[in-house]
Amino acid sequence: MAFRKSSDPRPQITDVSPAAAIPGGEFQVRGKGLAGTERPVARFGEVPAPIVIGSDSLVIVRVPEGAASGELTIGQNHHATTPRSCGIGVQIADGVHPVANPAVDSHGNVYATFSGSRGQKTPASIYKIDPSLRIEPLAADVMNATGLAFDREEILYCSSRHDGTVYRISPSGSPSPYVEGMGVATGIAFDRDDNLYVGDRSGTIFKVSRERQIYVFATIESSIAAYHLAFGPNGYLYVAGPTTSSYDSVQRISPAGQVELFYRGLGRPQGLAFDAKDNLYVAASLGGRRGVVRITPDSKAELFLSGPAIVGLAFAPSKSLILATNNPLYRVDAGVEGRRIP
C-alpha cells in the first residue's frame, strides 16, 4: 500500500459512512491528508483499528473487537484528525443462536432464541436480557425456536421451524401451543387487530385470527432459509426471505392479500423493522456491503450500519437498535424511534 505526502500536515475528516457499525463492520472515511509519509493509524478511543484501504482522501477502517468508544481518529502522533464520533455497537449477550429478529418489550427487556441446528434440543429455547444486561434462560422445550413477536397484551410468541407450531410463552417461560400446522414456521408478526401472521418458508403466509381460525393470506416464492415479517404503514405486511438469487427483494402484502414488490437489489435479506417515520431497516447487503440497510418509503436505499452475520434487529424504547448476529447480540445507540403497531 503506497501513500503520498499531503500538503496539509494535519489530516481532516469530512465524512464518515455509514452511521454506525459493529465489530467486523467497516467505516468509509473521507477527508484530506489522511495518508501522510507513513502508513496511517486509526483508533477508536485508545483501541487500534485495522485499515483496509488507505489514501489521502479515503480510508476504510474495520471496527475491531473490544472497541467501545466511538471517537475515531486517523493519523500519527500530533498529526491526527480531530476525533469524529461514530456509532459503535456494544455487545450485550453472547452464546445465543438467533436466526431472526430479537424482540424487545416496553420495559427494554430483550428476548432472543437459541435456535440450534435442525432437530437439536437445546438447554434453553429463549433467553431474556434485562436492561442491566443480566441474561437468563426464559423458556425451554421449543425445538428450533425461530421467530419472536409480542401481541397487543405484550404476551410473547415463538415459532418452531421444526414442528410448524407457534407457541405462546407465559411470563414464567412456559410454552403452550397456540397454533399448529404452519409448515416450516419462521417469521411471525401481529397486526393492529391482533391477528397473527406466520411465514411458512416453503411459500405460504398464514393468517390466524384471535379465534385461531387459519387462512392462507398469500403465497410467495419459497425461501432457502426463513421468511422475516414486519408490519409497516397502511397495514401492509413486509416480507424478506433469501432465495437462490443474489439480487433479492423485499415484498409487501396489502391487507387484501395482494403481493407487491417493494424493493429489489439486496443480498440475503433477513430481519426487518420499521422506525416511527416509516423507514424500513433490513439485515442485508447492499452493493456488496453487509449490515443493516435503510429503505425510505419511496424505496431509496442506503447502508445504515455495517457489520457481518446480522440476522435480525429490533428497536428498543431507548431509541437504540438491538442487533442479532448468529451468536452475539449488540446494542447501538442509534437515536431512532421504532414504529409501534397502533
C-alpha positions in Angstrom: 0.0 0.0 0.0 1.5 3.3 -1.0 0.7 6.7 0.5 1.7 10.1 -0.8 2.5 13.1 1.3 -0.2 15.6 1.9 0.4 19.3 1.7 -1.6 19.7 5.0 0.3 18.1 7.9 -2.9 17.8 9.9 -5.4 15.3 8.3 -9.1 16.2 8.3 -12.2 14.0 8.2 -15.0 15.4 6.2 -17.4 12.4 6.1 -17.9 9.0 7.7 -20.3 6.4 6.5 -22.4 4.5 7.4 -23.8 6.0 10.6 -22.8 3.0 12.8 -21.1 -0.4 12.8 -20.5 -3.4 15.0 -17.2 -5.3 15.3 -16.1 -6.6 12.0 -18.0 -3.8 10.2 -16.3 -1.1 8.2 -16.5 2.7 8.1 -15.6 4.6 4.9 -13.8 7.8 6.0 -13.4 10.6 3.5 -11.2 13.7 4.1 -7.9 15.4 3.3 -4.4 14.3 4.1 -5.5 11.1 5.7 -2.3 9.3 4.4 1.0 11.2 5.0 4.5 9.9 4.6 3.8 7.0 6.9 1.0 4.4 7.0 -1.9 6.0 8.8 -3.1 4.7 12.1 -6.8 4.5 13.1 -8.1 4.3 16.6 -11.5 4.1 18.3 -10.6 5.8 21.6 -7.4 4.1 22.5 -8.1 0.9 20.6 -6.1 0.5 17.3 -8.3 -0.4 14.3 -7.1 -2.1 11.1 -7.1 -0.1 7.9 -8.4 -2.0 4.8 -7.7 0.7 2.2 -5.8 3.9 2.7 -5.3 7.0 0.6 -5.1 10.8 1.2 -8.9 11.1 0.5 -10.3 7.7 1.5 -9.6 5.3 4.4 -11.7 2.2 5.1 -11.4 1.3 8.8 -12.6 -2.0 10.2 -14.1 -2.0 13.7 -12.0 -4.3 16.0 -13.3 -6.5 18.8 -13.2 -4.5 22.1 -13.9 -1.1 20.6 -16.2 0.6 23.0 -15.5 4.3 22.2 -16.9 5.7 19.0 -14.3 8.5 18.9 -12.5 7.8 15.7 -9.1 9.4 14.9 -6.8 8.8 12.0 -3.1 9.9 11.8 0.2 9.7 13.6 1.1 11.3 16.9 0.4 15.0 16.8 -0.7 14.8 13.2 -4.0 13.1 13.8 -7.5 14.2 13.0 -9.9 15.7 15.4 -12.0 12.9 16.9 -15.1 12.0 14.9 -18.0 10.4 16.7 -19.2 7.1 15.2 -22.0 4.8 16.4 -20.4 1.6 17.7 -22.3 -1.5 18.7 -21.8 -2.8 22.3 -22.1 -6.5 22.9 -24.9 -7.2 25.3 -25.0 -11.1 25.2 -23.1 -14.0 23.8 -23.6 -17.7 23.4 -27.0 -17.5 21.8 -28.1 -18.6 18.4 -30.8 -16.4 16.9 -31.9 -16.9 13.3 -34.4 -14.0 13.1 -35.3 -10.7 14.9 -34.9 -10.4 18.6 -37.9 -9.0 20.5 -38.0 -6.1 22.9 -40.8 -5.4 25.4 -41.9 -2.0 26.7 -39.5 -2.2 29.7 -36.5 -2.6 27.5 -36.0 -6.4 28.1 -34.5 -8.1 25.1 -35.5 -11.7 24.0 -33.6 -13.9 21.7 -33.8 -17.5 20.6 -31.3 -20.3 20.8 -32.3 -22.0 17.6 -29.7 -24.7 17.2 -29.2 -26.9 14.2 -32.1 -28.8 12.7 -33.7 -31.2 15.3 -31.3 -30.1 18.0 -32.7 -30.0 21.5 -31.1 -27.1 23.3 -31.0 -26.5 27.1 -32.9 -23.2 26.6 -35.0 -22.1 23.7 -35.4 -18.4 24.6 -33.1 -16.1 26.6 -34.1 -12.8 28.3 -31.6 -10.0 28.7 -32.8 -7.3 31.1 -31.7 -3.6 30.9 -28.8 -4.2 33.3 -27.6 -6.8 30.8 -28.3 -9.8 33.0 -29.0 -12.8 30.8 -31.1 -15.8 31.9 -33.0 -18.6 30.2 -36.7 -17.9 29.9 -38.2 -20.9 28.1 -37.2 -24.4 27.1 -38.8 -27.3 25.1 -39.4 -25.3 21.8 -37.4 -27.2 19.3 -35.6 -24.9 16.8 -37.1 -21.7 18.2 -37.2 -19.3 15.3 -39.4 -16.2 15.2 -40.5 -14.0 18.1 -43.3 -11.5 18.4 -45.4 -9.8 21.0 -49.2 -9.3 20.8 -51.0 -6.2 22.0 -51.1 -7.5 25.6 -47.3 -8.0 25.4 -47.5 -11.8 25.5 -44.6 -13.4 23.8 -45.0 -15.9 20.9 -42.4 -18.1 19.3 -42.4 -20.2 16.2 -40.7 -23.5 15.7 -39.4 -24.3 12.3 -39.1 -27.9 13.5 -42.7 -28.8 14.2 -44.6 -26.0 12.5 -46.1 -24.8 15.8 -46.3 -21.3 17.2 -46.1 -21.3 21.0 -47.4 -18.8 23.4 -44.9 -18.1 26.2 -46.2 -17.4 29.7 -44.5 -14.7 31.8 -42.8 -17.6 33.7 -41.5 -19.0 30.4 -43.8 -21.9 30.0 -44.6 -22.6 26.3 -48.1 -23.8 25.2 -49.1 -24.5 21.6 -51.1 -21.6 20.1 -51.5 -22.8 16.5 -50.1 -25.9 14.7 -49.7 -27.0 11.1 -47.8 -23.9 10.0 -45.3 -25.8 7.8 -41.7 -24.6 8.2 -42.8 -21.8 10.5 -40.3 -19.0 10.6 -41.2 -15.2 10.8 -44.2 -14.2 12.8 -46.0 -10.8 13.3 -49.2 -9.4 14.7 -51.4 -6.8 13.0 -53.3 -4.0 14.8 -56.2 -6.3 15.4 -54.0 -9.0 16.9 -54.3 -11.4 14.0 -51.1 -13.5 13.8 -49.2 -13.9 10.6 -46.9 -16.8 10.1 -44.4 -17.3 7.3 -44.0 -20.9 6.1 -40.8 -20.6 4.2 -41.9 -23.2 1.7 -44.2 -20.5 0.2 -47.2 -19.6 2.3 -48.1 -16.7 4.6 -50.8 -17.8 7.0 -53.2 -15.5 8.9 -54.5 -16.7 12.2 -57.4 -14.9 13.8 -57.8 -14.4 17.6 -60.3 -17.2 17.4 -57.5 -19.3 15.9 -59.1 -19.7 12.5 -56.4 -20.3 9.9 -56.4 -18.7 6.4 -53.9 -18.7 3.6 -53.2 -15.0 3.4 -50.7 -15.0 0.5 -48.3 -17.3 -1.4 -44.9 -16.1 -2.5 -41.6 -17.6 -3.7 -40.1 -20.1 -1.2 -37.0 -19.2 0.8 -33.8 -21.2 1.3 -33.6 -20.0 5.0 -36.6 -18.2 6.5 -39.3 -15.6 6.0 -39.0 -12.5 8.1 -42.1 -10.4 8.7 -42.8 -6.8 9.8 -45.9 -4.6 9.6 -45.4 -1.2 8.0 -47.6 1.7 7.0 -51.2 1.3 5.9 -51.4 -2.2 7.3 -49.1 -3.7 4.7 -47.1 -6.8 5.7 -43.5 -6.7 4.6 -41.6 -9.9 3.9 -38.0 -10.8 3.3 -36.6 -14.2 2.6 -33.3 -15.1 0.9 -33.7 -17.2 -2.2 -31.1 -18.7 -4.6 -30.9 -15.2 -6.3 -28.0 -12.9 -5.5 -30.4 -9.9 -6.2 -33.2 -10.5 -3.7 -36.2 -8.4 -2.9 -38.4 -7.2 -0.1 -42.1 -7.8 -0.9 -45.1 -6.3 0.8 -48.6 -7.7 1.0 -51.7 -5.5 1.2 -54.5 -6.1 3.8 -56.4 -7.8 1.0 -53.5 -10.3 0.4 -52.1 -8.8 -2.8 -48.4 -9.3 -3.2 -46.3 -6.3 -4.5 -42.6 -5.7 -5.0 -41.3 -3.1 -2.6 -37.5 -3.1 -3.2 -35.2 -5.3 -5.3 -31.4 -5.3 -5.1 -30.4 -6.8 -1.7 -28.1 -9.7 -0.9 -29.6 -12.2 1.5 -32.3 -10.0 3.2 -33.3 -11.3 6.6 -34.7 -9.5 9.7 -36.9 -6.4 9.3 -38.0 -3.5 11.4 -39.7 -0.1 10.9 -38.9 3.2 12.5 -41.5 5.8 13.5 -41.0 7.6 10.2 -41.9 4.5 8.2 -38.3 3.8 7.1 -37.6 0.1 6.7 -34.4 -1.4 8.2 -33.3 -4.8 6.7 -30.4 -7.0 7.7 -28.9 -7.5 4.3 -26.1 -6.4 2.0 -26.2 -3.6 -0.5 -23.7 -3.2 -3.2 -21.5 -5.8 -1.6 -21.5 -4.1 1.8 -23.1 -6.2 4.6 -25.1 -4.8 7.6 -28.4 -3.0 8.0 -29.9 -1.3 5.0 -32.4 1.6 5.5 -35.0 1.9 2.8 -37.2 5.0 2.7 -41.0 4.9 2.0 -40.1 5.9 -1.6 -37.7 2.9 -2.0 -34.4 4.8 -1.7 -31.8 2.5 0.0 -28.6 3.2 1.9 -26.3 1.3 4.2 -27.3 2.5 7.7 -25.0 0.2 9.7 -22.0 -2.0 8.8 -21.4 -5.5 10.2 -21.2 -9.2 9.4 -23.6 -12.0 10.2 -26.5 -9.9 11.2 -29.7 -11.9 11.0 -32.3 -9.7 12.8 -32.9 -6.4 14.5 -35.4 -4.6 16.7 -35.8 -1.1 18.1 -35.8 -0.6 21.9 -37.7 2.1 23.8 -34.4 3.9 24.5 -34.2 4.6 20.7 -31.4 2.1 20.4 -31.1 -0.7 17.9 -30.7 -4.3 19.1 -28.9 -6.4 16.6 -28.8 -10.2 16.5 -25.9 -12.0 14.8 -25.7 -15.7 14.6 -24.1 -15.6 18.1 -23.7 -12.3 20.0 -26.3 -9.6 20.4 -25.3 -5.9 20.1 -26.9 -2.6 21.1 -26.3 0.5 19.1 -27.4 3.9 20.3 -29.0 4.9 17.0 -31.2 7.7 18.3 -34.1 6.2 16.2 -37.6 5.6 17.5 -39.1 2.3 16.4 -42.6 2.0 14.9 -45.3 0.6 17.1 -48.4 -1.0 15.7 -51.3 1.2 16.8 
